[in-house]
Amino acid sequence: MSRRRDDGSFAGPRKVWGVNSEDDDIMPNVRVGSRGLLEMVFSSNRATRGCSDLMAFGDQDVYVSCAILPGGRWSKPKNLGPAINTSVNEQRATLSADGSRMYFGRPGGQVLVSERSAH
């Protein structure tokens, strides 16, 4: 992450503590939700290397982590499970502005959308 300065420039990057692992954590996308909730989706191969409490579904799976503004700690990343992740790579997850949909890609040029349930 990098904080924006008052003059519009950005400070140097630093790790997002609690989210990073020793594995390939890639392609983060952050959405600012209601009441200061930050929601991040990203791809990682962490479960394939024994760094997660969930079994891997493919090489790159989609994970989610949340934090409360300002300055809240990020939650432990959670694998989104078999409703999203399969035996192939799921990557470049992006949340819609209202958080009701997540778009992501799979090999072969597939672009998919998953809609969040109301509860």
C-alpha positions as a Markdown table, in Angstrom:
| # | Residue | x | y | z |
|---|---|---|---|---|
| 1 | Met | 0.0 | 0.0 | 0.0 |
| 2 | Ser | 1.0 | 3.6 | -0.5 |
| 3 | Arg | -0.6 | 6.6 | 1.2 |
| 4 | Arg | -1.5 | 9.6 | -0.8 |
| 5 | Arg | 0.1 | 12.8 | 0.4 |
| 6 | Asp | -1.6 | 16.2 | 0.6 |
| 7 | Asp | 0.1 | 17.3 | -2.6 |
| 8 | Gly | -1.4 | 14.3 | -4.5 |
| 9 | Ser | 1.9 | 12.4 | -4.7 |
| 10 | Phe | 2.2 | 8.9 | -3.1 |
| 11 | Ala | 4.6 | 7.9 | -0.3 |
| 12 | Gly | 6.8 | 4.8 | -0.8 |
| 13 | Pro | 5.1 | 1.4 | -0.6 |
| 14 | Arg | 4.8 | -0.9 | 2.4 |
| 15 | Lys | 3.4 | -4.3 | 3.1 |
| 16 | Val | -0.3 | -4.7 | 4.1 |
| 17 | Trp | 0.3 | -6.5 | 7.4 |
| 18 | Gly | -1.9 | -9.5 | 8.0 |
| 19 | Val | -2.6 | -10.0 | 4.3 |
| 20 | Asn | 0.8 | -10.8 | 2.8 |
| 21 | Ser | 2.3 | -14.3 | 2.9 |
| 22 | Glu | 5.5 | -16.0 | 1.6 |
| 23 | Asp | 3.5 | -17.0 | -1.4 |
| 24 | Asp | 2.3 | -15.4 | -4.6 |
| 25 | Asp | -0.3 | -12.9 | -3.4 |
| 26 | Ile | -1.2 | -11.0 | -6.5 |
| 27 | Met | -3.7 | -8.7 | -8.2 |
| 28 | Pro | -5.3 | -6.9 | -5.2 |
| 29 | Asn | -8.5 | -4.9 | -5.7 |
| 30 | Val | -9.9 | -2.8 | -2.8 |
| 31 | Arg | -13.4 | -1.4 | -2.5 |
| 32 | Val | -14.5 | 1.1 | 0.1 |
| 33 | Gly | -17.9 | 0.1 | 1.3 |
| 34 | Ser | -20.5 | 1.6 | 3.7 |
| 35 | Arg | -19.4 | 2.8 | 7.2 |
| 36 | Gly | -15.7 | 2.8 | 6.3 |
| 37 | Leu | -15.4 | -0.9 | 5.5 |
| 38 | Leu | -12.6 | -1.8 | 3.2 |
| 39 | Glu | -12.9 | -5.0 | 1.3 |
| 40 | Met | -9.9 | -6.5 | -0.6 |
| 41 | Val | -10.0 | -9.5 | -3.0 |
| 42 | Phe | -6.8 | -10.9 | -4.5 |
| 43 | Ser | -5.4 | -14.2 | -5.9 |
| 44 | Ser | -2.9 | -16.4 | -4.0 |
| 45 | Asn | -1.4 | -19.8 | -4.2 |
| 46 | Arg | -0.9 | -19.9 | -0.4 |
| 47 | Ala | -3.1 | -23.0 | 0.2 |
| 48 | Thr | -1.1 | -25.0 | -2.3 |
| 49 | Arg | 2.0 | -24.5 | -0.2 |
| 50 | Gly | 0.5 | -25.3 | 3.2 |
| 51 | Cys | 0.0 | -21.7 | 4.4 |
| 52 | Ser | -3.7 | -21.7 | 4.8 |
| 53 | Asp | -6.3 | -23.6 | 6.9 |
| 54 | Leu | -8.2 | -24.3 | 3.7 |
| 55 | Met | -7.3 | -26.8 | 1.0 |
| 56 | Ala | -6.4 | -25.3 | -2.4 |
| 57 | Phe | -8.8 | -25.6 | -5.2 |
| 58 | Gly | -6.3 | -24.6 | -8.0 |
| 59 | Asp | -2.9 | -22.9 | -8.3 |
| 60 | Gln | -4.3 | -19.4 | -7.8 |
| 61 | Asp | -7.5 | -19.0 | -5.7 |
| 62 | Val | -9.5 | -15.9 | -4.8 |
| 63 | Tyr | -9.2 | -14.7 | -1.2 |
| 64 | Val | -11.0 | -11.8 | 0.7 |
| 65 | Ser | -9.8 | -9.7 | 3.6 |
| 66 | Cys | -11.6 | -6.7 | 5.3 |
| 67 | Ala | -10.6 | -3.7 | 7.5 |
| 68 | Ile | -12.4 | -0.8 | 9.0 |
| 69 | Leu | -11.2 | 2.8 | 8.3 |
| 70 | Pro | -9.3 | 4.7 | 9.5 |
| 71 | Gly | -6.3 | 2.5 | 10.1 |
| 72 | Gly | -8.0 | -0.7 | 11.0 |
| 73 | Arg | -6.2 | -4.1 | 10.8 |
| 74 | Trp | -7.0 | -6.4 | 7.9 |
| 75 | Ser | -8.7 | -9.6 | 8.7 |
| 76 | Lys | -7.0 | -13.0 | 8.1 |
| 77 | Pro | -7.5 | -13.7 | 4.3 |
| 78 | Lys | -10.3 | -16.2 | 3.7 |
| 79 | Asn | -10.4 | -18.5 | 0.6 |
| 80 | Leu | -13.7 | -18.0 | -1.1 |
| 81 | Gly | -14.1 | -21.8 | -1.5 |
| 82 | Pro | -15.6 | -24.0 | -4.2 |
| 83 | Ala | -18.4 | -21.6 | -5.1 |
| 84 | Ile | -15.7 | -19.4 | -6.8 |
| 85 | Asn | -12.4 | -21.5 | -6.9 |
| 86 | Thr | -11.9 | -24.5 | -9.1 |
| 87 | Ser | -9.0 | -26.7 | -10.2 |
| 88 | Val | -7.8 | -23.9 | -12.6 |
| 89 | Asn | -6.5 | -20.4 | -11.8 |
| 90 | Glu | -9.0 | -17.7 | -10.7 |
| 91 | Gln | -7.4 | -14.3 | -11.0 |
| 92 | Arg | -7.9 | -10.6 | -11.2 |
| 93 | Ala | -11.0 | -10.5 | -9.0 |
| 94 | Thr | -12.7 | -7.1 | -9.0 |
| 95 | Leu | -15.6 | -6.0 | -6.8 |
| 96 | Ser | -18.4 | -3.8 | -8.2 |
| 97 | Ala | -18.7 | -0.3 | -6.6 |
| 98 | Asp | -21.7 | -1.5 | -4.5 |
| 99 | Gly | -20.1 | -4.8 | -3.6 |
| 100 | Ser | -22.9 | -6.9 | -5.0 |
| 101 | Arg | -20.9 | -8.5 | -7.8 |
| 102 | Met | -17.4 | -9.8 | -8.2 |
| 103 | Tyr | -15.8 | -10.2 | -11.6 |
| 104 | Phe | -12.8 | -12.5 | -12.2 |
| 105 | Gly | -11.0 | -14.5 | -14.8 |
| 106 | Arg | -10.1 | -18.0 | -15.6 |
| 107 | Pro | -7.8 | -19.5 | -18.2 |
| 108 | Gly | -9.0 | -19.6 | -21.8 |
| 109 | Gly | -10.2 | -16.0 | -21.8 |
| 110 | Gln | -13.2 | -16.6 | -19.4 |
| 111 | Val | -14.6 | -13.6 | -17.6 |
| 112 | Leu | -17.0 | -14.6 | -14.9 |
| 113 | Val | -19.3 | -12.8 | -12.5 |
| 114 | Ser | -20.5 | -13.9 | -9.1 |
| 115 | Glu | -23.4 | -12.2 | -7.4 |
| 116 | Arg | -23.4 | -11.8 | -3.6 |
| 117 | Ser | -26.4 | -13.1 | -1.7 |
| 118 | Ala | -28.6 | -10.6 | 0.1 |
| 119 | His | -27.7 | -12.0 | 3.5 |
